[in-house]
């Protein structure tokens, strides 16, 4: 959520930069400024009325002490009027504050100046491409056929138990999945991230804290009876660890990592591009989250990008990095880099990671602050990234490492799987 003071001081720049998101923000920014001005006038009136009330209360006390009870009682009538005024103004102030917050919740984050203009993923900017493209044999198969051939993932069984998008991993498929999770966590903890085991359901306040609500409520599974949401990513419970927290400056930076299943309704997703593991309702992901000093958050973003690069290099998967355009940027992000790996059998790129800097957008919602060197409370910056999402990584490994007599296991994973081939 943007700070009102920031909007007040940078309204023209915000409107200009929101055009990168293809948003005409002028009407809502004007509305915010109008409500803010009304709120501040009411606050001034309230403060002045309370000050007058305090002055009168002291005067009444002195009058009673000096034996001027009649005059004191006259003034008491005026204090009754002031009390009613205070009550009315407080109610109006609360209504304005609520209306202002409703508007603020609807405004996405301001894009960083590096964000390219564009309408969709076709306008994202490729910043790097690396890795050797595999040469597959003539009878190479897509991963969903390989899964059936080697009996390692059962999509039909998942459909029977739950529905489409809930696959069942079996045998060496389950072992490979577990190996990837352990490998990702080890890489992250070696890089200084503290491992957490996080809840898989969150409350409404947590959804608002990280910006999933109200923006993505239609994509989240909602447990109506308890008003809880199944997490779409570990970013939500992980970042909410720091909700309503004031850190000391020397505690920064903070880095955490965690493995969780993730749940997404993916409403409206259908077609060949979502076949197999390409898009699921339940999938596993290992996340990295950082809380940073504002002056160092973009340096941290670069280090997170380099960290994900290192993992993909060790897995020896061909990948590319995209800087997302304004039309593809998420609601809360100021700047995002997507990683895509090449799926040789499908002959297409598959997104496996998003690494984002939210600047102070989430921390303002979370009330996540730190005491700076001047002893003042300042909003921290939050960042997160997939390190990594498993379904498409697994799909790419199955397809890119397939041979005519089986699927090789990436060398870096063999210590985790205990086998070097699926056959």
DRENZA-965268 format. One record per residue (C-alpha): x, y, z. Coordinates in nm, 4 decimals, always signed. Example, Ala and Ser with C-alpha at 12.3 -4.5 7.8 and 13.67 -1.06 7.14 Angstrom:
{east: +1.2300 | north: -0.4500 | up: +0.7800}
{east: +1.3670 | north: -0.1060 | up: +0.7140}
END
This chain:
{east: +0.0000 | north: +0.0000 | up: +0.0000}
{east: +0.1328 | north: +0.3424 | up: -0.0922}
{east: +0.1780 | north: +0.5944 | up: +0.1871}
{east: -0.0534 | north: +0.8946 | up: +0.1723}
{east: +0.2400 | north: +1.1283 | up: +0.2358}
{east: +0.4193 | north: +0.9766 | up: -0.0647}
{east: +0.1093 | north: +1.0238 | up: -0.2838}
{east: +0.0703 | north: +1.3823 | up: -0.1625}
{east: +0.4304 | north: +1.4689 | up: -0.2490}
{east: +0.4592 | north: +1.2698 | up: -0.5749}
{east: +0.1086 | north: +1.2604 | up: -0.7238}
{east: +0.2100 | north: +1.3729 | up: -1.0753}
{east: +0.4999 | north: +1.1283 | up: -1.0925}
{east: +0.2808 | north: +0.8415 | up: -0.9681}
{east: +0.0172 | north: +0.9071 | up: -1.2351}
{east: +0.2889 | north: +0.9203 | up: -1.5017}
{east: +0.4585 | north: +0.5993 | up: -1.3882}
{east: +0.1279 | north: +0.4109 | up: -1.3574}
{east: +0.0847 | north: +0.4488 | up: -1.7336}
{east: +0.3563 | north: +0.1819 | up: -1.7587}
{east: +0.0979 | north: -0.0497 | up: -1.6003}
{east: -0.1578 | north: +0.0757 | up: -1.8557}
{east: -0.3518 | north: +0.2401 | up: -1.5741}
{east: -0.5018 | north: +0.5891 | up: -1.5702}
{east: -0.4434 | north: +0.6571 | up: -1.2013}
{east: -0.5462 | north: +1.0247 | up: -1.2083}
{east: -0.9070 | north: +0.9736 | up: -1.0846}
{east: -0.8138 | north: +0.7535 | up: -0.7881}
{east: -0.5124 | north: +0.9692 | up: -0.6948}
{east: -0.7357 | north: +1.2789 | up: -0.7024}
{east: -0.9876 | north: +1.0975 | up: -0.4823}
{east: -0.7143 | north: +1.0007 | up: -0.2347}
{east: -0.5922 | north: +1.3604 | up: -0.2132}
{east: -0.9489 | north: +1.4871 | up: -0.1617}
{east: -1.0217 | north: +1.2383 | up: +0.1178}
{east: -0.6821 | north: +1.3086 | up: +0.2730}
{east: -0.7477 | north: +1.6844 | up: +0.2767}
{east: -1.0913 | north: +1.6294 | up: +0.4341}
{east: -0.9404 | north: +1.3903 | up: +0.6878}
{east: -0.6681 | north: +1.6351 | up: +0.7849}
{east: -0.9214 | north: +1.9187 | up: +0.8263}
{east: -1.1319 | north: +1.6979 | up: +1.0503}
{east: -0.8218 | north: +1.6035 | up: +1.2485}
{east: -0.7378 | north: +1.9730 | up: +1.2931}
{east: -1.0938 | north: +2.0401 | up: +1.4121}
{east: -1.0776 | north: +1.7444 | up: +1.6508}
{east: -0.7413 | north: +1.8515 | up: +1.7941}
{east: -0.8610 | north: +2.2107 | up: +1.8433}
{east: -1.1868 | north: +2.0957 | up: +2.0093}
{east: -0.9986 | north: +1.8621 | up: +2.2438}
{east: -0.7546 | north: +2.1391 | up: +2.3302}
{east: -1.0469 | north: +2.3735 | up: +2.4083}
{east: -1.2046 | north: +2.0980 | up: +2.6180}
{east: -0.8850 | north: +2.0553 | up: +2.8210}
{east: -0.8538 | north: +2.4283 | up: +2.8754}
{east: -1.2152 | north: +2.4524 | up: +2.9928}
{east: -1.1749 | north: +2.1508 | up: +3.2232}
{east: -0.8791 | north: +2.3162 | up: +3.3962}
{east: -1.0681 | north: +2.6458 | up: +3.4218}
{east: -1.3732 | north: +2.4709 | up: +3.5698}
{east: -1.1527 | north: +2.3013 | up: +3.8269}
{east: -0.9966 | north: +2.6314 | up: +3.9273}
{east: -1.3383 | north: +2.7985 | up: +3.9499}
{east: -1.4691 | north: +2.5285 | up: +4.1855}
{east: -1.1576 | north: +2.5642 | up: +4.3982}
{east: -1.2061 | north: +2.9402 | up: +4.4230}
{east: -1.5742 | north: +2.9032 | up: +4.5186}
{east: -1.7189 | north: +3.0224 | up: +4.1878}
{east: -1.9507 | north: +2.7213 | up: +4.1463}
{east: -2.2160 | north: +2.9078 | up: +3.9434}
{east: -1.9688 | north: +3.0171 | up: +3.6787}
{east: -1.8108 | north: +2.6714 | up: +3.6789}
{east: -2.1486 | north: +2.5076 | up: +3.6116}
{east: -2.2100 | north: +2.7450 | up: +3.3207}
{east: -1.8841 | north: +2.6322 | up: +3.1642}
{east: -1.9761 | north: +2.2682 | up: +3.2262}
{east: -2.2700 | north: +2.3104 | up: +2.9879}
{east: -2.0259 | north: +2.4207 | up: +2.7208}
{east: -1.8069 | north: +2.1148 | up: +2.7810}
{east: -2.1122 | north: +1.8953 | up: +2.7196}
{east: -2.1504 | north: +2.0593 | up: +2.3793}
{east: -1.7816 | north: +2.0088 | up: +2.3083}
{east: -1.8090 | north: +1.6404 | up: +2.4000}
{east: -2.0880 | north: +1.5968 | up: +2.1438}
{east: -1.8782 | north: +1.7807 | up: +1.8849}
{east: -1.5805 | north: +1.5553 | up: +1.9568}
{east: -1.7974 | north: +1.2451 | up: +1.9236}
{east: -1.9393 | north: +1.3628 | up: +1.5894}
{east: -1.6011 | north: +1.4658 | up: +1.4474}
{east: -1.4397 | north: +1.1378 | up: +1.5573}
{east: -1.7108 | north: +0.9429 | up: +1.3773}
{east: -1.6636 | north: +1.1531 | up: +1.0617}
{east: -1.2868 | north: +1.1108 | up: +1.0881}
{east: -1.3160 | north: +0.7327 | up: +1.1142}
{east: -1.5474 | north: +0.7242 | up: +0.8107}
{east: -1.3012 | north: +0.9326 | up: +0.6058}
{east: -1.0084 | north: +0.7184 | up: +0.7187}
{east: -1.1938 | north: +0.3987 | up: +0.6230}
{east: -1.2876 | north: +0.5425 | up: +0.2826}
{east: -0.9287 | north: +0.6531 | up: +0.2285}
{east: -0.7944 | north: +0.3068 | up: +0.3141}
{east: -1.0434 | north: +0.1459 | up: +0.0748}
{east: -0.8998 | north: +0.3598 | up: -0.2041}
{east: -0.5388 | north: +0.2921 | up: -0.1038}
{east: -0.5979 | north: -0.0851 | up: -0.1112}
{east: -0.7008 | north: -0.0546 | up: -0.4780}
{east: -0.3838 | north: +0.1213 | up: -0.5942}
{east: -0.1031 | north: -0.1100 | up: -0.7153}
{east: +0.2619 | north: -0.0437 | up: -0.6446}
{east: +0.4417 | north: +0.2210 | up: -0.8469}
{east: +0.6650 | north: +0.0553 | up: -1.1103}
{east: +1.0383 | north: +0.1052 | up: -1.0847}
{east: +1.1895 | north: +0.3166 | up: -1.3621}
{east: +1.3479 | north: -0.0002 | up: -1.5057}
{east: +1.0079 | north: -0.1564 | up: -1.5756}
{east: +0.9457 | north: -0.1579 | up: -1.9526}
{east: +0.6168 | north: -0.0425 | up: -2.0997}
{east: +0.3980 | north: -0.3247 | up: -2.2289}
{east: +0.0608 | north: -0.4949 | up: -2.2180}
{east: +0.1376 | north: -0.8655 | up: -2.1692}
{east: +0.4114 | north: -1.1261 | up: -2.1313}
{east: +0.4971 | north: -1.0764 | up: -2.4985}
{east: +0.6358 | north: -0.7333 | up: -2.4044}
{east: +0.8686 | north: -0.8575 | up: -2.1282}
{east: +1.2349 | north: -0.7728 | up: -2.1810}
{east: +1.4842 | north: -1.0592 | up: -2.2045}
{east: +1.7970 | north: -0.9574 | up: -2.0141}
{east: +1.9990 | north: -1.2811 | up: -2.0262}
{east: +1.9987 | north: -1.6277 | up: -2.1820}
{east: +2.2328 | north: -1.9066 | up: -2.0740}
{east: +2.2770 | north: -2.2833 | up: -2.0843}
{east: +2.3155 | north: -2.5406 | up: -2.3573}
{east: +2.0053 | north: -2.6452 | up: -2.5476}
{east: +1.9688 | north: -3.0269 | up: -2.5357}
{east: +1.9541 | north: -3.2314 | up: -2.8549}
{east: +1.6821 | north: -3.4920 | up: -2.8048}
{east: +1.6479 | north: -3.8222 | up: -2.9863}
{east: +1.3800 | north: -3.8633 | up: -3.2519}
{east: +1.1324 | north: -4.0432 | up: -3.0260}
{east: +1.1532 | north: -3.7894 | up: -2.7408}
{east: +0.8336 | north: -3.7419 | up: -2.5371}
{east: +0.6756 | north: -3.4564 | up: -2.3389}
{east: +0.6924 | north: -3.4990 | up: -1.9629}
{east: +0.3309 | north: -3.6187 | up: -1.9216}
{east: +0.4041 | north: -3.9113 | up: -2.1544}
{east: +0.7351 | north: -3.9804 | up: -1.9780}
{east: +0.5524 | north: -3.9780 | up: -1.6438}
{east: +0.3162 | north: -4.2467 | up: -1.7714}
{east: +0.5907 | north: -4.4496 | up: -1.9424}
{east: +0.8057 | north: -4.4704 | up: -1.6282}
{east: +0.5142 | north: -4.4744 | up: -1.3811}
{east: +0.6430 | north: -4.1775 | up: -1.1775}
{east: +0.3483 | north: -3.9310 | up: -1.1882}
{east: -0.0172 | north: -4.0308 | up: -1.2107}
{east: -0.2385 | north: -3.7478 | up: -1.3334}
{east: -0.5496 | north: -3.9659 | up: -1.3678}
{east: -0.5218 | north: -4.0914 | up: -1.0100}
{east: -0.4962 | north: -3.7312 | up: -0.8852}
{east: -0.8033 | north: -3.6483 | up: -1.0898}
{east: -0.9890 | north: -3.9388 | up: -0.9269}
{east: -0.8891 | north: -3.8409 | up: -0.5735}
{east: -0.9377 | north: -3.4651 | up: -0.6039}
{east: -0.9671 | north: -3.3307 | up: -0.9564}
{east: -0.7551 | north: -3.1991 | up: -1.2430}
{east: -0.4409 | north: -3.0202 | up: -1.1343}
{east: -0.3640 | north: -3.2429 | up: -0.8320}
{east: -0.1113 | north: -3.5029 | up: -0.9562}
{east: +0.0126 | north: -3.8012 | up: -0.7556}
{east: +0.3914 | north: -3.8530 | up: -0.7553}
{east: +0.5067 | north: -4.2136 | up: -0.7191}
{east: +0.8285 | north: -4.4071 | up: -0.6675}
{east: +1.1261 | north: -4.2357 | up: -0.8238}
{east: +0.9028 | north: -3.9424 | up: -0.9190}
{east: +0.8290 | north: -3.8773 | up: -0.5514}
{east: +1.1967 | north: -3.9297 | up: -0.4634}
{east: +1.3054 | north: -3.6804 | up: -0.7301}
{east: +1.0504 | north: -3.4290 | up: -0.6027}
{east: +1.1796 | north: -3.4687 | up: -0.2458}
{east: +1.5396 | north: -3.4418 | up: -0.3690}
{east: +1.4683 | north: -3.1108 | up: -0.5394}
{east: +1.3088 | north: -2.9683 | up: -0.2235}
{east: +1.6058 | north: -3.0737 | up: -0.0089}
{east: +1.8559 | north: -2.9435 | up: -0.2637}
{east: +1.6831 | north: -2.6041 | up: -0.2920}
{east: +1.6636 | north: -2.5667 | up: +0.0864}
{east: +2.0299 | north: -2.6593 | up: +0.1268}
{east: +2.1336 | north: -2.4060 | up: -0.1378}
{east: +1.9273 | north: -2.1373 | up: +0.0323}
{east: +2.0513 | north: -2.2052 | up: +0.3840}
{east: +2.4117 | north: -2.2162 | up: +0.2568}
{east: +2.3472 | north: -1.8686 | up: +0.1145}
{east: +2.2491 | north: -1.7421 | up: +0.4605}
{east: +1.8706 | north: -1.7852 | up: +0.4608}
{east: +1.7168 | north: -1.9247 | up: +0.7811}
{east: +1.4837 | north: -2.2189 | up: +0.7190}
{east: +1.1242 | north: -2.1984 | up: +0.8461}
{east: +0.8348 | north: -2.4436 | up: +0.8430}
{east: +0.5289 | north: -2.2288 | up: +0.7778}
{east: +0.1491 | north: -2.2680 | up: +0.8079}
{east: -0.0352 | north: -2.3678 | up: +0.4916}
{east: -0.3408 | north: -2.1574 | up: +0.5761}
{east: -0.3472 | north: -1.7867 | up: +0.6591}
{east: -0.6012 | north: -1.5430 | up: +0.7936}
{east: -0.7459 | north: -1.2445 | up: +0.6108}
{east: -0.5037 | north: -0.9977 | up: +0.7702}
{east: -0.2101 | north: -1.1945 | up: +0.6287}
{east: -0.3651 | north: -1.1887 | up: +0.2817}
{east: -0.4026 | north: -0.8119 | up: +0.3027}
{east: -0.0524 | north: -0.7737 | up: +0.4429}
{east: +0.1221 | north: -0.9094 | up: +0.1345}
{east: -0.1258 | north: -0.7773 | up: -0.1227}
{east: -0.3030 | north: -1.1013 | up: -0.2200}
{east: -0.6232 | north: -0.9462 | up: -0.0860}
{east: -0.8214 | north: -0.7861 | up: -0.2291}
{east: -0.6348 | north: -0.8289 | up: -0.5618}
{east: -0.6225 | north: -1.2103 | up: -0.5936}
{east: -0.9036 | north: -1.3392 | up: -0.3734}
{east: -1.0670 | north: -1.5111 | up: -0.6722}
{east: -0.7514 | north: -1.7156 | up: -0.7271}
{east: -0.7207 | north: -1.8339 | up: -0.3662}
{east: -0.8964 | north: -2.1295 | up: -0.2049}
{east: -1.1117 | north: -1.9934 | up: +0.0760}
{east: -1.2195 | north: -2.1958 | up: +0.3802}
{east: -1.5430 | north: -2.0071 | up: +0.4366}
{east: -1.6390 | north: -2.1450 | up: +0.7765}
{east: -1.3118 | north: -2.0348 | up: +0.9386}
{east: -1.2380 | north: -1.7439 | up: +0.7013}
{east: -0.8939 | north: -1.8854 | up: +0.6241}
{east: -0.7122 | north: -1.9036 | up: +0.2901}
{east: -0.4911 | north: -2.1812 | up: +0.1559}
{east: -0.1586 | north: -2.0198 | up: +0.0733}
{east: -0.0786 | north: -1.9447 | up: -0.2924}
{east: +0.2901 | north: -1.9168 | up: -0.1982}
{east: +0.5114 | north: -1.9253 | up: +0.1119}
{east: +0.5584 | north: -1.5518 | up: +0.0588}
{east: +0.2298 | north: -1.4908 | up: +0.2432}
{east: +0.2965 | north: -1.6655 | up: +0.5784}
{east: +0.6713 | north: -1.5960 | up: +0.5561}
{east: +0.6419 | north: -1.2211 | up: +0.5107}
{east: +0.3646 | north: -1.1961 | up: +0.7707}
{east: +0.6088 | north: -1.3165 | up: +1.0349}
{east: +0.7088 | north: -0.9500 | up: +1.0415}
{east: +0.3609 | north: -0.7965 | up: +1.0542}
{east: +0.3339 | north: -0.5282 | up: +1.3273}
{east: +0.7038 | north: -0.5625 | up: +1.4054}
{east: +0.9569 | north: -0.2850 | up: +1.4724}
{east: +1.3116 | north: -0.4069 | up: +1.4062}
{east: +1.6364 | north: -0.2424 | up: +1.5012}
{east: +1.8504 | north: -0.1306 | up: +1.2093}
{east: +2.1301 | north: -0.3730 | up: +1.3008}
{east: +1.8874 | north: -0.6672 | up: +1.2583}
{east: +1.8752 | north: -0.5973 | up: +0.8841}
{east: +1.9015 | north: -0.7703 | up: +0.6472}
{east: +1.6827 | north: -1.0700 | up: +0.7331}
{east: +1.6578 | north: -1.3676 | up: +0.4982}
{east: +1.4295 | north: -1.6692 | up: +0.5412}
{east: +1.3476 | north: -1.9712 | up: +0.3277}
{east: +1.0784 | north: -2.2333 | up: +0.3467}
{east: +0.9200 | north: -2.5196 | up: +0.1592}
{east: +0.5418 | north: -2.5334 | up: +0.1314}
{east: +0.2777 | north: -2.6781 | up: -0.0951}
{east: +0.0974 | north: -2.3967 | up: -0.2769}
{east: -0.2686 | north: -2.3820 | up: -0.3768}
{east: -0.4085 | north: -2.1780 | up: -0.6648}
{east: -0.7483 | north: -2.1984 | up: -0.8264}
{east: -0.6076 | north: -2.0868 | up: -1.1637}
{east: -0.9602 | north: -1.9979 | up: -1.2720}
{east: -0.9960 | north: -1.9762 | up: -1.6491}
{east: -0.6761 | north: -2.1717 | up: -1.7223}
{east: -0.7215 | north: -2.4346 | up: -1.9905}
{east: -0.5708 | north: -2.5575 | up: -2.3189}
{east: -0.2571 | north: -2.7402 | up: -2.4292}
{east: -0.0240 | north: -2.4927 | up: -2.2548}
{east: -0.1485 | north: -2.6083 | up: -1.9113}
{east: -0.1105 | north: -2.9805 | up: -1.9760}
{east: +0.0730 | north: -3.2078 | up: -1.7333}
{east: +0.2817 | north: -3.0160 | up: -1.4799}
{east: +0.2647 | north: -2.6878 | up: -1.6682}
{east: -0.0099 | north: -2.5477 | up: -1.4462}
{east: -0.1450 | north: -2.7072 | up: -1.1298}
{east: -0.3864 | north: -2.6275 | up: -0.8487}
{east: -0.1488 | north: -2.7785 | up: -0.5910}
{east: +0.2272 | north: -2.7697 | up: -0.6310}
{east: +0.5442 | north: -2.7553 | up: -0.4229}
{east: +0.7699 | north: -2.4527 | up: -0.4007}
{east: +1.0700 | north: -2.3352 | up: -0.2022}
{east: +1.0681 | north: -1.9613 | up: -0.1368}
{east: +1.3268 | north: -1.7043 | up: -0.0319}
{east: +1.2165 | north: -1.3852 | up: +0.1475}
{east: +1.4207 | north: -1.0826 | up: +0.2480}
{east: +1.3597 | north: -0.7818 | up: +0.4721}
{east: +1.6019 | north: -0.5072 | up: +0.3756}
{east: +1.7099 | north: -0.1523 | up: +0.4478}
{east: +1.5577 | north: +0.0683 | up: +0.1740}
{east: +1.9020 | north: +0.1802 | up: +0.0582}
{east: +2.0099 | north: -0.1799 | up: -0.0062}
{east: +1.6993 | north: -0.3511 | up: -0.1430}
{east: +1.7958 | north: -0.3338 | up: -0.5103}
{east: +2.1409 | north: -0.4675 | up: -0.4324}
{east: +1.9588 | north: -0.7516 | up: -0.2537}
{east: +1.7349 | north: -0.8062 | up: -0.5579}
{east: +2.0445 | north: -0.8505 | up: -0.7765}
{east: +2.1891 | north: -1.1019 | up: -0.5315}
{east: +1.8636 | north: -1.3020 | up: -0.5311}
{east: +1.8642 | north: -1.3116 | up: -0.9108}
{east: +2.2265 | north: -1.4326 | up: -0.9058}
{east: +2.1337 | north: -1.6983 | up: -0.6478}
{east: +1.8561 | north: -1.8452 | up: -0.8651}
{east: +2.0915 | north: -1.8336 | up: -1.1659}
{east: +2.3446 | north: -2.0404 | up: -0.9735}
{east: +2.0872 | north: -2.3104 | up: -0.8980}
{east: +1.9788 | north: -2.3369 | up: -1.2621}
{east: +2.3416 | north: -2.3565 | up: -1.3726}
{east: +2.4042 | north: -2.6433 | up: -1.1302}
{east: +2.0965 | north: -2.8216 | up: -1.2649}
{east: +2.2405 | north: -2.7609 | up: -1.6148}
{east: +1.9095 | north: -2.6380 | up: -1.7517}
{east: +1.8932 | north: -2.3784 | up: -2.0304}
{east: +1.7269 | north: -2.0652 | up: -1.8934}
{east: +1.6546 | north: -1.7034 | up: -1.9651}
{east: +1.5766 | north: -1.4023 | up: -1.7452}
{east: +1.2972 | north: -1.1590 | up: -1.8264}
{east: +1.2333 | north: -0.8169 | up: -1.6768}
{east: +0.8546 | north: -0.7963 | up: -1.6555}
{east: +0.6754 | north: -0.5156 | up: -1.8335}
{east: +0.4141 | north: -0.2997 | up: -1.6619}
{east: +0.1224 | north: -0.5016 | up: -1.7986}
{east: +0.2643 | north: -0.8267 | up: -1.6582}
{east: +0.3786 | north: -0.6894 | up: -1.3225}
{east: +0.1975 | north: -0.8170 | up: -1.0140}
{east: -0.0139 | north: -0.5824 | up: -0.8012}
{east: +0.2407 | north: -0.5443 | up: -0.5202}
{east: +0.5687 | north: -0.5528 | up: -0.7129}
{east: +0.7844 | north: -0.2550 | up: -0.8100}
{east: +1.0241 | north: -0.4654 | up: -1.0209}
{east: +1.0187 | north: -0.8362 | up: -1.1078}
{east: +1.2543 | north: -1.0701 | up: -1.2897}
{east: +1.1111 | north: -1.3980 | up: -1.4189}
{east: +1.3223 | north: -1.7065 | up: -1.4855}
{east: +1.2151 | north: -1.9444 | up: -1.7586}
{east: +1.3692 | north: -2.2808 | up: -1.8464}
{east: +1.3489 | north: -2.4310 | up: -2.1922}
{east: +1.1349 | north: -2.7410 | up: -2.2268}
{east: +1.2999 | north: -2.9293 | up: -2.5124}
{east: +1.0176 | north: -3.1755 | up: -2.5824}
{east: +0.7500 | north: -2.9050 | up: -2.5766}
{east: +0.9816 | north: -2.6569 | up: -2.7503}
{east: +0.8725 | north: -2.3709 | up: -2.5259}
{east: +0.9889 | north: -2.1685 | up: -2.2300}
{east: +0.8378 | north: -2.2438 | up: -1.8882}
{east: +0.8369 | north: -1.9954 | up: -1.5995}
{east: +1.0035 | north: -2.1425 | up: -1.2897}
{east: +1.0746 | north: -1.8396 | up: -1.0710}
{east: +0.9755 | north: -1.4795 | up: -1.0053}
{east: +1.2075 | north: -1.2574 | up: -0.8021}
{east: +1.0535 | north: -0.9276 | up: -0.6914}
{east: +1.1223 | north: -0.6127 | up: -0.4940}
{east: +0.8086 | north: -0.4712 | up: -0.3308}
{east: +0.9947 | north: -0.1755 | up: -0.1812}
{east: +0.7776 | north: -0.0437 | up: +0.1079}
{east: +0.4436 | north: -0.1467 | up: -0.0486}
{east: +0.3975 | north: -0.4613 | up: +0.1625}
{east: +0.5684 | north: -0.3228 | up: +0.4719}
{east: +0.3262 | north: -0.0293 | up: +0.4823}
{east: +0.0361 | north: -0.2769 | up: +0.4895}
{east: +0.2206 | north: -0.4968 | up: +0.7378}
{east: +0.3366 | north: -0.2043 | up: +0.9550}
{east: +0.6848 | north: -0.3544 | up: +0.9261}
{east: +0.9299 | north: -0.0903 | up: +1.0429}
{east: +1.2807 | north: -0.0481 | up: +1.1777}
{east: +1.4406 | north: +0.2186 | up: +1.3948}
{east: +1.6901 | north: +0.4084 | up: +1.1799}
{east: +2.0110 | north: +0.5741 | up: +1.2960}
{east: +1.8128 | north: +0.8860 | up: +1.3973}
{east: +1.5896 | north: +0.6753 | up: +1.6232}
{east: +1.2883 | north: +0.7228 | up: +1.3968}
{east: +1.0631 | north: +0.4446 | up: +1.2701}
{east: +1.1060 | north: +0.3806 | up: +0.8974}
{east: +0.9370 | north: +0.1313 | up: +0.6649}
{east: +1.1580 | north: -0.1605 | up: +0.5603}
{east: +1.1648 | north: -0.3049 | up: +0.2084}
{east: +1.0496 | north: -0.6612 | up: +0.1378}
{east: +1.1556 | north: -0.8946 | up: -0.1417}
{east: +1.0776 | north: -1.2530 | up: -0.2338}
{east: +1.1585 | north: -1.5103 | up: -0.4962}
{east: +1.0880 | north: -1.8683 | up: -0.5976}
{east: +1.3964 | north: -2.0761 | up: -0.5327}
{east: +1.2422 | north: -2.2714 | up: -0.6911}
{east: +0.8925 | north: -2.3781 | up: -0.8007}
{east: +0.9032 | north: -2.7526 | up: -0.8627}
{east: +0.6471 | north: -2.8534 | up: -1.1298}
{east: +0.8073 | north: -2.6925 | up: -1.4323}
{east: +1.1601 | north: -2.7601 | up: -1.3071}
{east: +1.0647 | north: -3.1257 | up: -1.2781}
{east: +0.8987 | north: -3.1166 | up: -1.6222}
{east: +1.2139 | north: -2.9655 | up: -1.7745}
{east: +1.4414 | north: -3.2203 | up: -1.6078}
{east: +1.2273 | north: -3.5103 | up: -1.7333}
{east: +1.2195 | north: -3.3749 | up: -2.0875}
{east: +1.5722 | north: -3.2343 | up: -2.1212}
{east: +1.7475 | north: -3.5282 | up: -1.9527}
{east: +1.5595 | north: -3.8055 | up: -2.1341}
{east: +1.7501 | north: -4.0637 | up: -2.3372}
{east: +1.6308 | north: -4.3578 | up: -2.5401}
{east: +1.6752 | north: -4.5899 | up: -2.2419}
{east: +1.5658 | north: -4.3688 | up: -1.9511}
{east: +1.5866 | north: -4.0279 | up: -1.7832}
{east: +1.9184 | north: -3.9205 | up: -1.6366}
{east: +1.9234 | north: -3.7449 | up: -1.3017}
{east: +2.1160 | north: -3.4137 | up: -1.2894}
{east: +2.4513 | north: -3.4796 | up: -1.1283}
{east: +2.3939 | north: -3.2314 | up: -0.8458}
{east: +2.0777 | north: -3.4218 | up: -0.7406}
{east: +2.2233 | north: -3.7759 | up: -0.7310}
{east: +2.3374 | north: -3.7441 | up: -0.3651}
{east: +1.9770 | north: -3.6540 | up: -0.2803}
{east: +1.7975 | north: -3.9170 | up: -0.4923}
{east: +2.0291 | north: -4.2119 | up: -0.4371}
{east: +1.9931 | north: -4.3065 | up: -0.8052}
{east: +2.1251 | north: -4.1642 | up: -1.1307}
{east: +1.8569 | north: -4.2737 | up: -1.3763}
{east: +1.4835 | north: -4.3329 | up: -1.4054}
{east: +1.4152 | north: -4.6326 | up: -1.6273}
END
